[in-house]
Amino acid sequence: MAKAKGKDYFGLGRVVSIILAIIPITAWICGLITRVKEGKIVAAVVRFFFGFNIVWLIDLVLMIVNGRIMRLLNV
């Protein structure tokens, strides 16, 4: 299933996704759920343990610039 550009968090619009990415806890939870929903369990586990620090900052910048979050692991 192809995703529309700028709709990374559950198909929500870009502005709503940026707002969710700004708040660390919601960005962490949304990123974790997004990985599980995509079937990438290893990436979800990595995000669970390391997603609250540098991964959050990278996701925030990429969400503002590209409208998409980082795909660190394709597993």
Residue pairs with C-beta under 8 A, 6 or more apart in sequence:
3 11
4 11
5 67
5 68
6 13
6 14
6 17
6 66
6 67
6 68
7 13
7 14
7 17
7 67
8 17
8 34
8 63
8 67
8 68
8 69
9 16
9 17
9 20
9 21
9 30
9 34
9 69
10 30
10 33
10 34
10 37
12 20
14 67
17 63
17 67
18 63
18 64
20 26
20 27
20 30
21 27
21 30
21 59
21 60
21 63
21 64
21 69
22 60
24 52
24 56
27 56
27 59
27 60
28 47
28 51
28 52
28 56
31 47
31 51
31 55
31 56
31 59
31 69
32 44
32 47
32 48
32 51
34 69
35 41
35 43
35 44
35 47
36 44
40 73
40 74
40 75
41 75
42 73
42 75
43 71
43 72
43 73
43 74
43 75
46 72
46 73
47 55
47 72
55 70
55 72
58 70
59 69
59 70
62 68
62 69
62 70
63 69
